[in-house]
Amino acid sequence: MSAWFKRIKKGIVTTTQEKKEAPDGLWHKCPECKATVTKSDLASNLYLCKSCNHHNRINAQEYFEIIFDEAPQLLFENIAPKDYLEFVDAKPYDKRLVDAQKSTGLKDAMTVGVGKVQGRKLVVACMNFNFIGGSMGSVVGEKISRGIDYAIANKLPFMIISKSGGARMMESAFSLMQMAKTSAKLTLLAKAKLPYLSLMTDPTTGGVTASYAMLGDINIAEPKALIGFAGPRVIKETIKKDLPAGFQRSEFLLEHGFLDFIVDRKNLKQKLADTIDWFLK
């Protein structure tokens, strides 16, 4: 074999069996600036890029670790979805549910917990985007409803962290009904004079935006989060016009009056504590 293709110096040749590769999942590349860090470093920085401060998507477990003083009490963990319609698209819905539950360790796309934020008790319902795109099905609506009931019974403020592609199409009308159901429940929270905080993260779209995500007494968002009903690509194709720079991002919505403020994840816990104090003083 030619030396062009083989290292002939003794001790230099490396066989396939001898090669050592980095373990899968060790590194993270920022989708915004492409900077690469270890996943442990990313986690220690609250999943924010150290180079550009991009807010990477996280789920309930990570948000609860950031927000609560100690591990919260999880509520309604026994509720699981069912395929009432026996829906089939690329594969049966019941198979999708089983696969999502195995891959995430979750029963559905919503986790509800109650704990203390710098000593102030708060009920938080947080969406998990890794479970079928954080889609809103009947379990999501039911957990929000029960979380509101719990907040009213215990006279506690309530918060939803939204991160969703919208309604879960595999549940059809059962999913769309959750928009009205959760909105009605939030009216009961308002009548009880308890605050509702809505935190919108990337992405918050579809029926979630059209219902509980935009109904907060205080509407908050993380920086540069995509927030809207239809996506910008669909809107552009529909109206046949170019969209303004930053359209449907948090900063655009704040400028146009849809948000009360934008909060960096590093400041989230303190900002929540201050907001709860402001409502309850």
C-alpha positions as CSV (number, residue, x, y, z in Angstrom):
1,M,0.0,0.0,0.0
2,S,1.3,3.5,-0.8
3,A,2.5,5.7,2.0
4,W,-0.1,8.2,0.8
5,F,-2.7,5.9,2.5
6,K,-0.8,4.2,5.3
7,R,1.3,5.5,8.2
8,I,4.5,3.4,7.9
9,K,6.4,4.7,11.0
10,K,6.3,2.2,13.8
11,G,3.8,2.9,16.5
12,I,1.9,5.4,14.5
13,V,-0.7,3.2,12.8
14,T,-4.1,3.4,14.6
15,T,-6.6,0.6,14.1
16,T,-10.4,1.2,14.1
17,Q,-10.6,-0.8,17.4
18,E,-8.1,1.5,19.1
19,K,-9.8,4.8,18.2
20,K,-11.5,6.6,21.1
21,E,-14.5,8.7,20.5
22,A,-16.2,11.3,22.7
23,P,-19.3,9.9,24.3
24,D,-22.6,10.9,22.8
25,G,-24.3,13.8,24.4
26,L,-21.2,15.3,26.0
27,W,-21.0,18.5,23.9
28,H,-23.6,21.2,23.1
29,K,-23.4,23.5,20.1
30,C,-25.3,26.8,20.5
31,P,-28.0,27.0,17.7
32,E,-27.5,30.8,17.7
33,C,-23.7,31.4,17.6
34,K,-22.4,27.9,17.2
35,A,-20.2,28.1,20.2
36,T,-19.5,24.6,21.7
37,V,-19.4,23.8,25.4
38,T,-19.8,20.7,27.5
39,K,-23.3,19.9,28.6
40,S,-22.3,20.1,32.2
41,D,-21.0,23.7,31.7
42,L,-24.3,24.6,29.9
43,A,-26.3,23.2,32.8
44,S,-24.3,25.1,35.4
45,N,-25.1,28.3,33.5
46,L,-28.8,27.6,33.6
47,Y,-28.7,26.4,30.0
48,L,-27.7,29.8,28.7
49,C,-25.0,30.2,26.1
50,K,-21.9,31.9,27.7
51,S,-21.0,33.5,24.3
52,C,-24.4,35.0,23.2
53,N,-26.8,34.3,26.1
54,H,-29.1,32.3,23.9
55,H,-31.8,30.7,26.1
56,N,-31.8,27.0,25.2
57,R,-35.0,25.1,25.6
58,I,-35.5,23.4,28.9
59,N,-38.4,21.5,30.5
60,A,-40.2,21.3,33.8
61,Q,-37.4,19.6,35.8
62,E,-34.9,22.3,34.9
63,Y,-37.3,25.2,35.5
64,F,-38.2,23.8,38.8
65,E,-34.6,23.5,39.8
66,I,-34.1,27.2,38.8
67,I,-37.3,28.6,40.4
68,F,-37.9,26.7,43.6
69,D,-35.8,26.9,46.8
70,E,-36.1,23.1,47.2
71,A,-37.5,20.3,45.2
72,P,-41.3,21.0,44.8
73,Q,-44.2,18.7,45.6
74,L,-45.4,17.3,42.3
75,L,-49.2,17.3,41.8
76,F,-51.5,15.1,39.7
77,E,-48.8,12.7,38.5
78,N,-51.3,9.9,38.2
79,I,-53.1,11.6,35.2
80,A,-52.3,10.0,31.9
81,P,-53.6,10.5,28.3
82,K,-55.8,8.0,26.4
83,D,-56.4,7.5,22.7
84,Y,-60.2,7.9,22.8
85,L,-60.4,8.6,19.0
86,E,-58.1,5.7,18.0
87,F,-56.3,8.3,15.8
88,V,-53.8,7.1,13.2
89,D,-51.6,9.3,11.0
90,A,-48.0,8.2,10.3
91,K,-48.5,5.8,13.2
92,P,-51.2,5.2,15.8
93,Y,-51.5,7.8,18.5
94,D,-51.4,5.3,21.3
95,K,-48.0,4.2,19.9
96,R,-46.8,7.8,19.9
97,L,-47.8,8.2,23.5
98,V,-45.9,5.0,24.6
99,D,-42.8,6.1,22.7
100,A,-43.0,9.7,24.2
101,Q,-43.4,8.3,27.7
102,K,-40.5,5.9,27.3
103,S,-38.2,8.6,25.8
104,T,-39.0,11.3,28.3
105,G,-40.0,9.5,31.5
106,L,-43.1,11.7,31.6
107,K,-46.8,10.8,31.3
108,D,-47.7,13.9,29.3
109,A,-46.6,17.4,28.3
110,M,-47.5,19.1,31.6
111,T,-45.9,19.0,35.0
112,V,-47.4,20.7,38.0
113,G,-45.5,21.5,41.2
114,V,-45.9,23.6,44.4
115,G,-43.0,24.9,46.3
116,K,-41.3,28.1,47.6
117,V,-39.6,30.8,45.6
118,Q,-37.4,32.7,48.0
119,G,-39.8,31.7,50.7
120,R,-43.0,32.6,48.8
121,K,-45.3,29.7,47.9
122,L,-46.2,29.3,44.3
123,V,-48.0,26.7,42.2
124,V,-46.3,26.2,38.8
125,A,-47.7,24.3,35.8
126,C,-44.8,23.9,33.3
127,M,-45.0,22.5,29.8
128,N,-42.5,19.9,28.5
129,F,-41.6,20.5,24.9
130,N,-39.8,17.1,24.6
131,F,-43.2,15.4,24.9
132,I,-44.8,15.5,21.4
133,G,-43.7,19.2,21.0
134,G,-45.3,20.3,24.2
135,S,-48.7,19.9,22.5
136,M,-51.8,20.8,24.4
137,G,-54.1,17.7,24.9
138,S,-56.7,16.8,27.4
139,V,-54.2,16.0,30.1
140,V,-52.5,19.4,29.8
141,G,-55.9,21.1,30.2
142,E,-56.9,18.9,33.1
143,K,-53.6,19.4,35.0
144,I,-53.9,23.2,34.6
145,S,-57.5,23.1,35.8
146,R,-56.6,21.0,38.8
147,G,-53.6,23.2,39.5
148,I,-55.9,26.3,39.6
149,D,-58.3,24.5,41.9
150,Y,-55.3,23.7,44.2
151,A,-54.2,27.3,44.1
152,I,-57.7,28.6,45.0
153,A,-58.1,26.0,47.8
154,N,-54.8,27.0,49.3
155,K,-54.9,30.7,48.5
156,L,-51.7,30.6,46.4
157,P,-50.5,32.5,43.3
158,F,-50.5,30.4,40.1
159,M,-48.0,30.4,37.2
160,I,-47.9,28.6,33.8
161,I,-44.6,28.2,31.9
162,S,-45.6,27.8,28.2
163,K,-43.5,26.0,25.6
164,S,-45.6,24.5,22.9
165,G,-46.3,23.9,19.3
166,G,-50.1,24.3,20.0
167,A,-53.1,22.0,20.2
168,R,-52.5,18.3,19.9
169,M,-54.0,17.3,16.5
170,M,-54.3,13.6,17.5
171,E,-57.0,14.6,20.0
172,S,-59.0,16.8,17.7
173,A,-61.8,18.6,19.4
174,F,-60.8,17.2,22.8
175,S,-57.6,19.3,22.5
176,L,-59.4,22.4,21.3
177,M,-61.8,22.2,24.2
178,Q,-58.9,22.8,26.5
179,M,-58.6,26.4,25.3
180,A,-62.1,27.3,26.7
181,K,-61.7,25.0,29.7
182,T,-58.4,26.6,31.0
183,S,-59.6,30.1,30.2
184,A,-62.8,29.6,32.2
185,K,-60.7,28.2,35.1
186,L,-58.5,31.2,35.1
187,T,-61.6,33.4,35.5
188,L,-62.3,31.5,38.8
189,L,-58.7,32.3,39.9
190,A,-59.3,36.0,39.1
191,K,-62.6,35.9,41.1
192,A,-60.6,34.5,44.0
193,K,-58.3,37.5,43.7
194,L,-55.2,35.4,43.2
195,P,-52.5,36.4,40.8
196,Y,-51.8,34.4,37.6
197,L,-48.3,34.8,36.1
198,S,-47.7,33.6,32.5
199,L,-44.2,33.0,31.4
200,M,-43.8,32.4,27.6
201,T,-40.7,30.6,26.4
202,D,-39.5,29.5,23.0
203,P,-41.7,28.6,21.3
204,T,-45.2,29.5,22.5
205,T,-47.6,29.1,19.5
206,G,-51.0,27.9,18.3
207,G,-53.9,27.3,20.7
208,V,-51.7,27.8,23.7
209,T,-51.0,31.4,22.7
210,A,-54.7,31.9,21.9
211,S,-55.7,30.8,25.4
212,Y,-54.0,30.7,28.7
213,A,-50.5,31.9,27.6
214,M,-51.8,35.4,26.9
215,L,-54.3,35.7,29.8
216,G,-51.8,36.4,32.6
217,D,-52.3,39.2,35.1
218,I,-48.6,39.6,34.2
219,N,-47.4,38.3,30.9
220,I,-43.6,37.6,30.9
221,A,-41.3,36.1,28.3
222,E,-37.7,35.0,28.0
223,P,-35.5,36.9,25.5
224,K,-36.0,36.2,21.8
225,A,-38.7,33.6,22.4
226,L,-41.0,32.9,19.4
227,I,-44.5,33.8,20.5
228,G,-47.5,33.8,18.2
229,F,-50.5,31.9,16.8
230,A,-49.4,30.9,13.3
231,G,-45.7,30.7,12.5
232,P,-44.0,33.5,10.6
233,R,-43.5,31.3,7.5
234,V,-47.2,30.6,7.3
235,I,-48.1,34.3,7.8
236,K,-45.6,35.4,5.2
237,E,-47.0,32.9,2.6
238,T,-50.6,34.0,3.4
239,I,-50.2,37.7,3.2
240,K,-47.5,37.6,0.5
241,K,-45.4,40.3,2.3
242,D,-42.1,40.4,4.1
243,L,-42.5,40.5,7.9
244,P,-40.8,43.2,10.1
245,A,-37.5,42.4,11.6
246,G,-37.9,40.4,14.8
247,F,-41.5,39.6,14.1
248,Q,-43.1,37.4,16.8
249,R,-40.1,37.5,19.0
250,S,-40.3,38.6,22.7
251,E,-38.8,42.0,22.0
252,F,-41.3,42.8,19.2
253,L,-44.2,41.8,21.4
254,L,-43.0,43.9,24.3
255,E,-42.7,46.9,22.0
256,H,-46.3,46.4,20.8
257,G,-47.8,46.0,24.2
258,F,-48.4,42.2,24.4
259,L,-45.9,41.6,27.2
260,D,-45.3,43.3,30.6
261,F,-41.6,42.5,30.7
262,I,-38.8,40.2,29.4
263,V,-36.7,38.4,32.0
264,D,-33.3,36.8,31.6
265,R,-33.3,33.3,33.1
266,K,-30.6,34.3,35.6
267,N,-33.0,36.9,37.0
268,L,-36.1,34.8,36.9
269,K,-36.3,33.6,40.5
270,Q,-35.8,37.1,42.0
271,K,-38.2,38.7,39.5
272,L,-40.9,36.1,40.4
273,A,-40.4,36.7,44.1
274,D,-40.7,40.5,43.6
275,T,-43.8,40.1,41.4
276,I,-45.5,37.9,44.0
277,D,-44.7,40.4,46.7
278,W,-46.1,43.2,44.6
279,F,-49.4,41.3,44.1
280,L,-49.8,40.1,47.7
281,K,-48.7,43.2,49.7
